[in-house]
Amino acid sequence: MSIGTSGRIVIEVEPELKRELYANLARDGITLKEWFLQEARSYLATTNQLSLGLQDDVVEEARRTRVIEND
């Protein structure tokens, strides 16, 4: 997948997932863009933090690695 220079992000998801996501976001009074930016910032904030080398950090990194490898 190429990464362009515009500010657009395009993904393809299953229609049912899309319907459910939009329904829940509407219920919560938030747009998809607002939700995505909130989640993206949260993700970046946690992945940019330095690890203290604690056991929980090791477990979390192993979990994250398994999720990525299974995708």
PQR file of N, CA, C, O and H, with PARSE charges and radii, in Angstrom:
ATOM      1  N   MET A   1       0.844  -1.165   0.000 -0.4000 1.5000
ATOM      2  CA  MET A   1       0.000   0.000   0.000 -0.0000 2.0000
ATOM      3  C   MET A   1       0.893   1.233   0.000  0.5500 1.7000
ATOM      4  O   MET A   1       1.796   1.352   0.828 -0.5500 1.4000
ATOM      5  N   SER A   2       0.646   2.132  -0.911 -0.4000 1.5000
ATOM      6  CA  SER A   2       1.462   3.340  -0.983 -0.0000 2.0000
ATOM      7  C   SER A   2       0.980   4.377   0.028  0.5500 1.7000
ATOM      8  O   SER A   2      -0.174   4.379   0.455 -0.5500 1.4000
ATOM      9  H   SER A   2      -0.088   2.036  -1.583  0.4000 1.0000
ATOM     10  N   ILE A   3       1.893   5.239   0.384 -0.4000 1.5000
ATOM     11  CA  ILE A   3       1.573   6.334   1.294 -0.0000 2.0000
ATOM     12  C   ILE A   3       1.790   7.625   0.525  0.5500 1.7000
ATOM     13  O   ILE A   3       2.921   7.975   0.190 -0.5500 1.4000
ATOM     14  H   ILE A   3       2.831   5.237   0.038  0.4000 1.0000
ATOM     15  N   GLY A   4       0.698   8.333   0.248 -0.4000 1.5000
ATOM     16  CA  GLY A   4       0.778   9.582  -0.498 -0.0000 2.0000
ATOM     17  C   GLY A   4       1.127  10.751   0.408  0.5500 1.7000
ATOM     18  O   GLY A   4       1.399  10.584   1.597 -0.5500 1.4000
ATOM     19  H   GLY A   4      -0.221   8.048   0.520  0.4000 1.0000
ATOM     20  N   THR A   5       1.112  11.940  -0.187 -0.4000 1.5000
ATOM     21  CA  THR A   5       1.473  13.142   0.563 -0.0000 2.0000
ATOM     22  C   THR A   5       0.257  13.936   1.029  0.5500 1.7000
ATOM     23  O   THR A   5       0.409  14.919   1.754 -0.5500 1.4000
ATOM     24  H   THR A   5       0.891  12.075  -1.153  0.4000 1.0000
ATOM     25  N   SER A   6      -0.941  13.530   0.629 -0.4000 1.5000
ATOM     26  CA  SER A   6      -2.144  14.249   1.066 -0.0000 2.0000
ATOM     27  C   SER A   6      -2.475  13.874   2.505  0.5500 1.7000
ATOM     28  O   SER A   6      -1.829  13.002   3.086 -0.5500 1.4000
ATOM     29  H   SER A   6      -1.064  12.731   0.039  0.4000 1.0000
ATOM     30  N   GLY A   7      -3.456  14.515   3.069 -0.4000 1.5000
ATOM     31  CA  GLY A   7      -3.885  14.210   4.426 -0.0000 2.0000
ATOM     32  C   GLY A   7      -4.960  13.144   4.486  0.5500 1.7000
ATOM     33  O   GLY A   7      -5.564  12.938   5.539 -0.5500 1.4000
ATOM     34  H   GLY A   7      -3.981  15.224   2.597  0.4000 1.0000
ATOM     35  N   ARG A   8      -5.211  12.465   3.383 -0.4000 1.5000
ATOM     36  CA  ARG A   8      -6.283  11.481   3.333 -0.0000 2.0000
ATOM     37  C   ARG A   8      -5.769  10.091   3.694  0.5500 1.7000
ATOM     38  O   ARG A   8      -4.653   9.708   3.346 -0.5500 1.4000
ATOM     39  H   ARG A   8      -4.720  12.632   2.528  0.4000 1.0000
ATOM     40  N   ILE A   9      -6.618   9.347   4.404 -0.4000 1.5000
ATOM     41  CA  ILE A   9      -6.362   7.945   4.712 -0.0000 2.0000
ATOM     42  C   ILE A   9      -7.565   7.172   4.197  0.5500 1.7000
ATOM     43  O   ILE A   9      -8.702   7.486   4.549 -0.5500 1.4000
ATOM     44  H   ILE A   9      -7.526   9.658   4.687  0.4000 1.0000
ATOM     45  N   VAL A  10      -7.328   6.172   3.373 -0.4000 1.5000
ATOM     46  CA  VAL A  10      -8.418   5.394   2.788 -0.0000 2.0000
ATOM     47  C   VAL A  10      -8.229   3.937   3.178  0.5500 1.7000
ATOM     48  O   VAL A  10      -7.171   3.354   2.941 -0.5500 1.4000
ATOM     49  H   VAL A  10      -6.404   5.917   3.087  0.4000 1.0000
ATOM     50  N   ILE A  11      -9.270   3.350   3.782 -0.4000 1.5000
ATOM     51  CA  ILE A  11      -9.233   1.931   4.126 -0.0000 2.0000
ATOM     52  C   ILE A  11     -10.531   1.277   3.676  0.5500 1.7000
ATOM     53  O   ILE A  11     -11.559   1.938   3.524 -0.5500 1.4000
ATOM     54  H   ILE A  11     -10.130   3.824   3.974  0.4000 1.0000
ATOM     55  N   GLU A  12     -10.466   0.000   3.473 -0.4000 1.5000
ATOM     56  CA  GLU A  12     -11.652  -0.761   3.082 -0.0000 2.0000
ATOM     57  C   GLU A  12     -11.991  -1.722   4.213  0.5500 1.7000
ATOM     58  O   GLU A  12     -11.136  -2.479   4.672 -0.5500 1.4000
ATOM     59  H   GLU A  12      -9.631  -0.537   3.597  0.4000 1.0000
ATOM     60  N   VAL A  13     -13.248  -1.689   4.659 -0.4000 1.5000
ATOM     61  CA  VAL A  13     -13.704  -2.568   5.733 -0.0000 2.0000
ATOM     62  C   VAL A  13     -14.989  -3.263   5.303  0.5500 1.7000
ATOM     63  O   VAL A  13     -15.622  -2.867   4.324 -0.5500 1.4000
ATOM     64  H   VAL A  13     -13.943  -1.075   4.286  0.4000 1.0000
ATOM     65  N   GLU A  14     -15.369  -4.299   6.042 -0.4000 1.5000
ATOM     66  CA  GLU A  14     -16.596  -5.015   5.754 -0.0000 2.0000
ATOM     67  C   GLU A  14     -17.787  -4.079   5.970  0.5500 1.7000
ATOM     68  O   GLU A  14     -17.773  -3.280   6.907 -0.5500 1.4000
ATOM     69  H   GLU A  14     -14.854  -4.621   6.837  0.4000 1.0000
ATOM     70  N   PRO A  15     -18.812  -4.163   5.125 -0.5600 1.5000
ATOM     71  CA  PRO A  15     -19.981  -3.286   5.243  0.2800 2.0000
ATOM     72  C   PRO A  15     -20.647  -3.346   6.617  0.5500 1.7000
ATOM     73  O   PRO A  15     -21.070  -2.309   7.128 -0.5500 1.4000
ATOM     74  N   GLU A  16     -20.751  -4.516   7.225 -0.4000 1.5000
ATOM     75  CA  GLU A  16     -21.385  -4.634   8.538 -0.0000 2.0000
ATOM     76  C   GLU A  16     -20.585  -3.894   9.602  0.5500 1.7000
ATOM     77  O   GLU A  16     -21.161  -3.218  10.454 -0.5500 1.4000
ATOM     78  H   GLU A  16     -20.407  -5.358   6.810  0.4000 1.0000
ATOM     79  N   LEU A  17     -19.268  -4.018   9.558 -0.4000 1.5000
ATOM     80  CA  LEU A  17     -18.411  -3.305  10.505 -0.0000 2.0000
ATOM     81  C   LEU A  17     -18.592  -1.802  10.330  0.5500 1.7000
ATOM     82  O   LEU A  17     -18.684  -1.068  11.314 -0.5500 1.4000
ATOM     83  H   LEU A  17     -18.800  -4.567   8.866  0.4000 1.0000
ATOM     84  N   LYS A  18     -18.642  -1.348   9.096 -0.4000 1.5000
ATOM     85  CA  LYS A  18     -18.836   0.075   8.813 -0.0000 2.0000
ATOM     86  C   LYS A  18     -20.169   0.569   9.378  0.5500 1.7000
ATOM     87  O   LYS A  18     -20.215   1.620  10.016 -0.5500 1.4000
ATOM     88  H   LYS A  18     -18.567  -1.944   8.297  0.4000 1.0000
ATOM     89  N   ARG A  19     -21.246  -0.175   9.151 -0.4000 1.5000
ATOM     90  CA  ARG A  19     -22.565   0.216   9.659 -0.0000 2.0000
ATOM     91  C   ARG A  19     -22.563   0.289  11.181  0.5500 1.7000
ATOM     92  O   ARG A  19     -23.065   1.249  11.765 -0.5500 1.4000
ATOM     93  H   ARG A  19     -21.208  -1.030   8.633  0.4000 1.0000
ATOM     94  N   GLU A  20     -21.999  -0.726  11.815 -0.4000 1.5000
ATOM     95  CA  GLU A  20     -21.976  -0.767  13.274 -0.0000 2.0000
ATOM     96  C   GLU A  20     -21.133   0.370  13.845  0.5500 1.7000
ATOM     97  O   GLU A  20     -21.514   0.993  14.836 -0.5500 1.4000
ATOM     98  H   GLU A  20     -21.591  -1.506  11.341  0.4000 1.0000
ATOM     99  N   LEU A  21     -20.003   0.637  13.227 -0.4000 1.5000
ATOM    100  CA  LEU A  21     -19.136   1.715  13.683 -0.0000 2.0000
ATOM    101  C   LEU A  21     -19.844   3.061  13.581  0.5500 1.7000
ATOM    102  O   LEU A  21     -19.854   3.834  14.538 -0.5500 1.4000
ATOM    103  H   LEU A  21     -19.693   0.131  12.422  0.4000 1.0000
ATOM    104  N   TYR A  22     -20.434   3.341  12.429 -0.4000 1.5000
ATOM    105  CA  TYR A  22     -21.139   4.608  12.251 -0.0000 2.0000
ATOM    106  C   TYR A  22     -22.323   4.732  13.210  0.5500 1.7000
ATOM    107  O   TYR A  22     -22.581   5.820  13.726 -0.5500 1.4000
ATOM    108  H   TYR A  22     -20.426   2.713  11.651  0.4000 1.0000
ATOM    109  N   ALA A  23     -23.037   3.653  13.453 -0.4000 1.5000
ATOM    110  CA  ALA A  23     -24.176   3.689  14.376 -0.0000 2.0000
ATOM    111  C   ALA A  23     -23.710   4.022  15.792  0.5500 1.7000
ATOM    112  O   ALA A  23     -24.314   4.857  16.465 -0.5500 1.4000
ATOM    113  H   ALA A  23     -22.827   2.770  13.033  0.4000 1.0000
ATOM    114  N   ASN A  24     -22.656   3.383  16.236 -0.4000 1.5000
ATOM    115  CA  ASN A  24     -22.150   3.641  17.586 -0.0000 2.0000
ATOM    116  C   ASN A  24     -21.569   5.045  17.709  0.5500 1.7000
ATOM    117  O   ASN A  24     -21.744   5.700  18.737 -0.5500 1.4000
ATOM    118  H   ASN A  24     -22.165   2.705  15.689  0.4000 1.0000
ATOM    119  N   LEU A  25     -20.891   5.504  16.687 -0.4000 1.5000
ATOM    120  CA  LEU A  25     -20.342   6.855  16.729 -0.0000 2.0000
ATOM    121  C   LEU A  25     -21.464   7.889  16.759  0.5500 1.7000
ATOM    122  O   LEU A  25     -21.380   8.879  17.485 -0.5500 1.4000
ATOM    123  H   LEU A  25     -20.749   4.972  15.853  0.4000 1.0000
ATOM    124  N   ALA A  26     -22.516   7.658  15.970 -0.4000 1.5000
ATOM    125  CA  ALA A  26     -23.665   8.574  15.966 -0.0000 2.0000
ATOM    126  C   ALA A  26     -24.323   8.603  17.342  0.5500 1.7000
ATOM    127  O   ALA A  26     -24.703   9.667  17.831 -0.5500 1.4000
ATOM    128  H   ALA A  26     -22.585   6.853  15.380  0.4000 1.0000
ATOM    129  N   ARG A  27     -24.455   7.447  17.957 -0.4000 1.5000
ATOM    130  CA  ARG A  27     -25.029   7.366  19.304 -0.0000 2.0000
ATOM    131  C   ARG A  27     -24.210   8.187  20.295  0.5500 1.7000
ATOM    132  O   ARG A  27     -24.757   8.825  21.194 -0.5500 1.4000
ATOM    133  H   ARG A  27     -24.146   6.583  17.559  0.4000 1.0000
ATOM    134  N   ASP A  28     -22.890   8.160  20.117 -0.4000 1.5000
ATOM    135  CA  ASP A  28     -22.002   8.883  21.025 -0.0000 2.0000
ATOM    136  C   ASP A  28     -21.796  10.344  20.612  0.5500 1.7000
ATOM    137  O   ASP A  28     -21.115  11.100  21.305 -0.5500 1.4000
ATOM    138  H   ASP A  28     -22.445   7.641  19.387  0.4000 1.0000
ATOM    139  N   GLY A  29     -22.388  10.734  19.477 -0.4000 1.5000
ATOM    140  CA  GLY A  29     -22.299  12.119  19.024 -0.0000 2.0000
ATOM    141  C   GLY A  29     -20.921  12.528  18.551  0.5500 1.7000
ATOM    142  O   GLY A  29     -20.507  13.669  18.754 -0.5500 1.4000
ATOM    143  H   GLY A  29     -22.941  10.119  18.914  0.4000 1.0000
ATOM    144  N   ILE A  30     -20.206  11.609  17.921 -0.4000 1.5000
ATOM    145  CA  ILE A  30     -18.853  11.878  17.437 -0.0000 2.0000
ATOM    146  C   ILE A  30     -18.748  11.428  15.982  0.5500 1.7000
ATOM    147  O   ILE A  30     -19.363  10.437  15.590 -0.5500 1.4000
ATOM    148  H   ILE A  30     -20.542  10.681  17.756  0.4000 1.0000
ATOM    149  N   THR A  31     -17.982  12.144  15.200 -0.4000 1.5000
ATOM    150  CA  THR A  31     -17.797  11.762  13.798 -0.0000 2.0000
ATOM    151  C   THR A  31     -16.679  10.731  13.678  0.5500 1.7000
ATOM    152  O   THR A  31     -15.871  10.564  14.591 -0.5500 1.4000
ATOM    153  H   THR A  31     -17.482  12.949  15.519  0.4000 1.0000
ATOM    154  N   LEU A  32     -16.648  10.056  12.556 -0.4000 1.5000
ATOM    155  CA  LEU A  32     -15.580   9.086  12.308 -0.0000 2.0000
ATOM    156  C   LEU A  32     -14.214   9.778  12.342  0.5500 1.7000
ATOM    157  O   LEU A  32     -13.251   9.242  12.891 -0.5500 1.4000
ATOM    158  H   LEU A  32     -17.305  10.192  11.814  0.4000 1.0000
ATOM    159  N   LYS A  33     -14.143  10.963  11.756 -0.4000 1.5000
ATOM    160  CA  LYS A  33     -12.876  11.690  11.751 -0.0000 2.0000
ATOM    161  C   LYS A  33     -12.437  12.034  13.166  0.5500 1.7000
ATOM    162  O   LYS A  33     -11.272  11.840  13.513 -0.5500 1.4000
ATOM    163  H   LYS A  33     -14.925  11.398  11.310  0.4000 1.0000
ATOM    164  N   GLU A  34     -13.358  12.545  13.995 -0.4000 1.5000
ATOM    165  CA  GLU A  34     -13.022  12.884  15.376 -0.0000 2.0000
ATOM    166  C   GLU A  34     -12.549  11.653  16.139  0.5500 1.7000
ATOM    167  O   GLU A  34     -11.553  11.700  16.861 -0.5500 1.4000
ATOM    168  H   GLU A  34     -14.305  12.703  13.713  0.4000 1.0000
ATOM    169  N   TRP A  35     -13.279  10.549  15.969 -0.4000 1.5000
ATOM    170  CA  TRP A  35     -12.923   9.306  16.644 -0.0000 2.0000
ATOM    171  C   TRP A  35     -11.544   8.814  16.194  0.5500 1.7000
ATOM    172  O   TRP A  35     -10.709   8.433  17.015 -0.5500 1.4000
ATOM    173  H   TRP A  35     -14.088  10.511  15.383  0.4000 1.0000
ATOM    174  N   PHE A  36     -11.323   8.828  14.892 -0.4000 1.5000
ATOM    175  CA  PHE A  36     -10.052   8.342  14.366 -0.0000 2.0000
ATOM    176  C   PHE A  36      -8.895   9.185  14.894  0.5500 1.7000
ATOM    177  O   PHE A  36      -7.886   8.639  15.341 -0.5500 1.4000
ATOM    178  H   PHE A  36     -12.001   9.137  14.225  0.4000 1.0000
ATOM    179  N   LEU A  37      -9.030  10.504  14.846 -0.4000 1.5000
ATOM    180  CA  LEU A  37      -7.947  11.370  15.318 -0.0000 2.0000
ATOM    181  C   LEU A  37      -7.676  11.149  16.804  0.5500 1.7000
ATOM    182  O   LEU A  37      -6.521  11.126  17.228 -0.5500 1.4000
ATOM    183  H   LEU A  37      -9.849  10.947  14.483  0.4000 1.0000
ATOM    184  N   GLN A  38      -8.728  10.989  17.588 -0.4000 1.5000
ATOM    185  CA  GLN A  38      -8.579  10.721  19.022 -0.0000 2.0000
ATOM    186  C   GLN A  38      -7.835   9.408  19.237  0.5500 1.7000
ATOM    187  O   GLN A  38      -6.895   9.344  20.029 -0.5500 1.4000
ATOM    188  H   GLN A  38      -9.667  11.008  17.243  0.4000 1.0000
ATOM    189  N   GLU A  39      -8.252   8.373  18.537 -0.4000 1.5000
ATOM    190  CA  GLU A  39      -7.611   7.064  18.689 -0.0000 2.0000
ATOM    191  C   GLU A  39      -6.179   7.066  18.166  0.5500 1.7000
ATOM    192  O   GLU A  39      -5.297   6.455  18.769 -0.5500 1.4000
ATOM    193  H   GLU A  39      -9.015   8.424  17.894  0.4000 1.0000
ATOM    194  N   ALA A  40      -5.943   7.749  17.048 -0.4000 1.5000
ATOM    195  CA  ALA A  40      -4.593   7.813  16.471 -0.0000 2.0000
ATOM    196  C   ALA A  40      -3.643   8.531  17.420  0.5500 1.7000
ATOM    197  O   ALA A  40      -2.518   8.081  17.637 -0.5500 1.4000
ATOM    198  H   ALA A  40      -6.659   8.245  16.558  0.4000 1.0000
ATOM    199  N   ARG A  41      -4.095   9.648  17.986 -0.4000 1.5000
ATOM    200  CA  ARG A  41      -3.249  10.390  18.935 -0.0000 2.0000
ATOM    201  C   ARG A  41      -2.958   9.558  20.180  0.5500 1.7000
ATOM    202  O   ARG A  41      -1.837   9.557  20.689 -0.5500 1.4000
ATOM    203  H   ARG A  41      -5.008  10.013  17.810  0.4000 1.0000
ATOM    204  N   SER A  42      -3.968   8.857  20.661 -0.4000 1.5000
ATOM    205  CA  SER A  42      -3.785   8.000  21.835 -0.0000 2.0000
ATOM    206  C   SER A  42      -2.779   6.885  21.535  0.5500 1.7000
ATOM    207  O   SER A  42      -1.891   6.604  22.340 -0.5500 1.4000
ATOM    208  H   SER A  42      -4.879   8.858  20.248  0.4000 1.0000
ATOM    209  N   TYR A  43      -2.927   6.263  20.386 -0.4000 1.5000
ATOM    210  CA  TYR A  43      -2.015   5.188  19.974 -0.0000 2.0000
ATOM    211  C   TYR A  43      -0.576   5.710  19.873  0.5500 1.7000
ATOM    212  O   TYR A  43       0.358   5.087  20.377 -0.5500 1.4000
ATOM    213  H   TYR A  43      -3.648   6.491  19.731  0.4000 1.0000
ATOM    214  N   LEU A  44      -0.418   6.848  19.219 -0.4000 1.5000
ATOM    215  CA  LEU A  44       0.925   7.408  19.060 -0.0000 2.0000
ATOM    216  C   LEU A  44       1.531   7.810  20.398  0.5500 1.7000
ATOM    217  O   LEU A  44       2.732   7.647  20.611 -0.5500 1.4000
ATOM    218  H   LEU A  44      -1.177   7.354  18.809  0.4000 1.0000
ATOM    219  N   ALA A  45       0.710   8.332  21.295 -0.4000 1.5000
ATOM    220  CA  ALA A  45       1.210   8.725  22.609 -0.0000 2.0000
ATOM    221  C   ALA A  45       1.724   7.522  23.381  0.5500 1.7000
ATOM    222  O   ALA A  45       2.737   7.619  24.072 -0.5500 1.4000
ATOM    223  H   ALA A  45      -0.266   8.465  21.122  0.4000 1.0000
ATOM    224  N   THR A  46       1.042   6.395  23.273 -0.4000 1.5000
ATOM    225  CA  THR A  46       1.474   5.216  24.027 -0.0000 2.0000
ATOM    226  C   THR A  46       2.630   4.507  23.345  0.5500 1.7000
ATOM    227  O   THR A  46       3.479   3.936  24.029 -0.5500 1.4000
ATOM    228  H   THR A  46       0.218   6.317  22.712  0.4000 1.0000
ATOM    229  N   THR A  47       2.690   4.525  22.025 -0.4000 1.5000
ATOM    230  CA  THR A  47       3.787   3.831  21.348 -0.0000 2.0000
ATOM    231  C   THR A  47       5.058   4.659  21.324  0.5500 1.7000
ATOM    232  O   THR A  47       6.138   4.114  21.095 -0.5500 1.4000
ATOM    233  H   THR A  47       2.000   4.988  21.469  0.4000 1.0000
ATOM    234  N   ASN A  48       4.957   5.966  21.555 -0.4000 1.5000
ATOM    235  CA  ASN A  48       6.140   6.825  21.565 -0.0000 2.0000
ATOM    236  C   ASN A  48       6.764   6.945  22.950  0.5500 1.7000
ATOM    237  O   ASN A  48       7.829   7.543  23.101 -0.5500 1.4000
ATOM    238  H   ASN A  48       4.080   6.408  21.741  0.4000 1.0000
ATOM    239  N   GLN A  49       6.109   6.382  23.957 -0.4000 1.5000
ATOM    240  CA  GLN A  49       6.659   6.438  25.304 -0.0000 2.0000
ATOM    241  C   GLN A  49       7.819   5.466  25.435  0.5500 1.7000
ATOM    242  O   GLN A  49       7.793   4.371  24.874 -0.5500 1.4000
ATOM    243  H   GLN A  49       5.243   5.896  23.834  0.4000 1.0000
ATOM    244  N   LEU A  50       8.823   5.873  26.172 -0.4000 1.5000
ATOM    245  CA  LEU A  50       9.956   4.988  26.422 -0.0000 2.0000
ATOM    246  C   LEU A  50       9.548   3.887  27.392  0.5500 1.7000
ATOM    247  O   LEU A  50       8.830   4.134  28.360 -0.5500 1.4000
ATOM    248  H   LEU A  50       8.844   6.762  26.627  0.4000 1.0000
ATOM    249  N   SER A  51      10.004   2.694  27.128 -0.4000 1.5000
ATOM    250  CA  SER A  51       9.729   1.573  28.014 -0.0000 2.0000
ATOM    251  C   SER A  51      10.647   1.640  29.223  0.5500 1.7000
ATOM    252  O   SER A  51      11.831   1.956  29.108 -0.5500 1.4000
ATOM    253  H   SER A  51      10.588   2.493  26.341  0.4000 1.0000
ATOM    254  N   LEU A  52      10.079   1.338  30.384 -0.4000 1.5000
ATOM    255  CA  LEU A  52      10.878   1.287  31.598 -0.0000 2.0000
ATOM    256  C   LEU A  52      11.463  -0.095  31.834  0.5500 1.7000
ATOM    257  O   LEU A  52      12.178  -0.320  32.810 -0.5500 1.4000
ATOM    258  H   LEU A  52       9.117   1.081  30.478  0.4000 1.0000
ATOM    259  N   GLY A  53      11.151  -1.030  30.921 -0.4000 1.5000
ATOM    260  CA  GLY A  53      11.672  -2.372  31.065 -0.0000 2.0000
ATOM    261  C   GLY A  53      10.943  -3.193  32.106  0.5500 1.7000
ATOM    262  O   GLY A  53      11.435  -4.244  32.515 -0.5500 1.4000
ATOM    263  H   GLY A  53      10.570  -0.848  30.128  0.4000 1.0000
ATOM    264  N   LEU A  54       9.787  -2.738  32.541 -0.4000 1.5000
ATOM    265  CA  LEU A  54       9.011  -3.474  33.523 -0.0000 2.0000
ATOM    266  C   LEU A  54       8.327  -4.665  32.875  0.5500 1.7000
ATOM    267  O   LEU A  54       8.170  -4.697  31.655 -0.5500 1.4000
ATOM    268  H   LEU A  54       9.388  -1.883  32.209  0.4000 1.0000
ATOM    269  N   GLN A  55       7.923  -5.633  33.663 -0.4000 1.5000
ATOM    270  CA  GLN A  55       7.298  -6.849  33.149 -0.0000 2.0000
ATOM    271  C   GLN A  55       6.073  -6.531  32.299  0.5500 1.7000
ATOM    272  O   GLN A  55       5.889  -7.139  31.245 -0.5500 1.4000
ATOM    273  H   GLN A  55       8.051  -5.607  34.654  0.4000 1.0000
ATOM    274  N   ASP A  56       5.224  -5.585  32.734 -0.4000 1.5000
ATOM    275  CA  ASP A  56       4.030  -5.239  31.966 -0.0000 2.0000
ATOM    276  C   ASP A  56       4.389  -4.725  30.582  0.5500 1.7000
ATOM    277  O   ASP A  56       3.676  -5.005  29.618 -0.5500 1.4000
ATOM    278  H   ASP A  56       5.373  -5.091  33.591  0.4000 1.0000
ATOM    279  N   ASP A  57       5.493  -3.973  30.464 -0.4000 1.5000
ATOM    280  CA  ASP A  57       5.940  -3.492  29.162 -0.0000 2.0000
ATOM    281  C   ASP A  57       6.325  -4.651  28.257  0.5500 1.7000
ATOM    282  O   ASP A  57       6.024  -4.635  27.063 -0.5500 1.4000
ATOM    283  H   ASP A  57       6.072  -3.746  31.246  0.4000 1.0000
ATOM    284  N   VAL A  58       6.981  -5.646  28.813 -0.4000 1.5000
ATOM    285  CA  VAL A  58       7.397  -6.815  28.037 -0.0000 2.0000
ATOM    286  C   VAL A  58       6.172  -7.588  27.563  0.5500 1.7000
ATOM    287  O   VAL A  58       6.108  -7.999  26.404 -0.5500 1.4000
ATOM    288  H   VAL A  58       7.225  -5.659  29.783  0.4000 1.0000
ATOM    289  N   VAL A  59       5.209  -7.787  28.440 -0.4000 1.5000
ATOM    290  CA  VAL A  59       3.987  -8.509  28.085 -0.0000 2.0000
ATOM    291  C   VAL A  59       3.218  -7.748  27.021  0.5500 1.7000
ATOM    292  O   VAL A  59       2.742  -8.348  26.057 -0.5500 1.4000
ATOM    293  H   VAL A  59       5.260  -7.454  29.381  0.4000 1.0000
ATOM    294  N   GLU A  60       3.087  -6.430  27.179 -0.4000 1.5000
ATOM    295  CA  GLU A  60       2.357  -5.614  26.202 -0.0000 2.0000
ATOM    296  C   GLU A  60       3.042  -5.650  24.843  0.5500 1.7000
ATOM    297  O   GLU A  60       2.366  -5.754  23.820 -0.5500 1.4000
ATOM    298  H   GLU A  60       3.474  -5.943  27.962  0.4000 1.0000
ATOM    299  N   GLU A  61       4.347  -5.568  24.812 -0.4000 1.5000
ATOM    300  CA  GLU A  61       5.083  -5.616  23.543 -0.0000 2.0000
ATOM    301  C   GLU A  61       4.902  -6.970  22.869  0.5500 1.7000
ATOM    302  O   GLU A  61       4.740  -7.036  21.651 -0.5500 1.4000
ATOM    303  H   GLU A  61       4.897  -5.484  25.643  0.4000 1.0000
ATOM    304  N   ALA A  62       4.926  -8.039  23.636 -0.4000 1.5000
ATOM    305  CA  ALA A  62       4.708  -9.376  23.075 -0.0000 2.0000
ATOM    306  C   ALA A  62       3.302  -9.495  22.509  0.5500 1.7000
ATOM    307  O   ALA A  62       3.107 -10.074  21.441 -0.5500 1.4000
ATOM    308  H   ALA A  62       5.058  -7.986  24.626  0.4000 1.0000
ATOM    309  N   ARG A  63       2.317  -8.948  23.224 -0.4000 1.5000
ATOM    310  CA  ARG A  63       0.941  -8.986  22.734 -0.0000 2.0000
ATOM    311  C   ARG A  63       0.817  -8.197  21.444  0.5500 1.7000
ATOM    312  O   ARG A  63       0.203  -8.668  20.487 -0.5500 1.4000
ATOM    313  H   ARG A  63       2.475  -8.477  24.092  0.4000 1.0000
ATOM    314  N   ARG A  64       1.392  -7.002  21.405 -0.4000 1.5000
ATOM    315  CA  ARG A  64       1.321  -6.152  20.227 -0.0000 2.0000
ATOM    316  C   ARG A  64       2.005  -6.836  19.034  0.5500 1.7000
ATOM    317  O   ARG A  64       1.506  -6.761  17.911 -0.5500 1.4000
ATOM    318  H   ARG A  64       1.891  -6.620  22.183  0.4000 1.0000
ATOM    319  N   THR A  65       3.121  -7.489  19.269 -0.4000 1.5000
ATOM    320  CA  THR A  65       3.842  -8.184  18.203 -0.0000 2.0000
ATOM    321  C   THR A  65       3.001  -9.331  17.639  0.5500 1.7000
ATOM    322  O   THR A  65       2.951  -9.522  16.424 -0.5500 1.4000
ATOM    323  H   THR A  65       3.526  -7.549  20.181  0.4000 1.0000
ATOM    324  N   ARG A  66       2.346 -10.089  18.508 -0.4000 1.5000
ATOM    325  CA  ARG A  66       1.491 -11.189  18.040 -0.0000 2.0000
ATOM    326  C   ARG A  66       0.334 -10.673  17.213  0.5500 1.7000
ATOM    327  O   ARG A  66      -0.025 -11.286  16.208 -0.5500 1.4000
ATOM    328  H   ARG A  66       2.386  -9.934  19.495  0.4000 1.0000
ATOM    329  N   VAL A  67      -0.264  -9.550  17.617 -0.4000 1.5000
ATOM    330  CA  VAL A  67      -1.382  -8.971  16.871 -0.0000 2.0000
ATOM    331  C   VAL A  67      -0.917  -8.564  15.480  0.5500 1.7000
ATOM    332  O   VAL A  67      -1.597  -8.844  14.492 -0.5500 1.4000
ATOM    333  H   VAL A  67       0.028  -9.052  18.434  0.4000 1.0000
ATOM    334  N   ILE A  68       0.225  -7.909  15.394 -0.4000 1.5000
ATOM    335  CA  ILE A  68       0.736  -7.460  14.109 -0.0000 2.0000
ATOM    336  C   ILE A  68       1.092  -8.648  13.225  0.5500 1.7000
ATOM    337  O   ILE A  68       0.778  -8.641  12.035 -0.5500 1.4000
ATOM    338  H   ILE A  68       0.776  -7.681  16.196  0.4000 1.0000
ATOM    339  N   GLU A  69       1.733  -9.657  13.778 -0.4000 1.5000
ATOM    340  CA  GLU A  69       2.129 -10.811  12.986 -0.0000 2.0000
ATOM    341  C   GLU A  69       0.930 -11.597  12.478  0.5500 1.7000
ATOM    342  O   GLU A  69       1.010 -12.212  11.414 -0.5500 1.4000
ATOM    343  H   GLU A  69       1.988  -9.662  14.745  0.4000 1.0000
ATOM    344  N   ASN A  70      -0.188 -11.592  13.215 -0.4000 1.5000
ATOM    345  CA  ASN A  70      -1.361 -12.331  12.800 -0.0000 2.0000
ATOM    346  C   ASN A  70      -2.188 -11.604  11.772  0.5500 1.7000
ATOM    347  O   ASN A  70      -3.044 -12.227  11.144 -0.5500 1.4000
ATOM    348  H   ASN A  70      -0.253 -11.092  14.079  0.4000 1.0000
ATOM    349  N   ASP A  71      -1.980 -10.315  11.563 -0.4000 1.5000
ATOM    350  CA  ASP A  71      -2.755  -9.533  10.598 -0.0000 2.0000
ATOM    351  C   ASP A  71      -2.382  -9.829   9.174  0.5500 1.7000
ATOM    352  O   ASP A  71      -2.951  -9.245   8.252 -0.5500 1.4000
ATOM    353  H   ASP A  71      -1.285  -9.809  12.073  0.4000 1.0000
TER
END
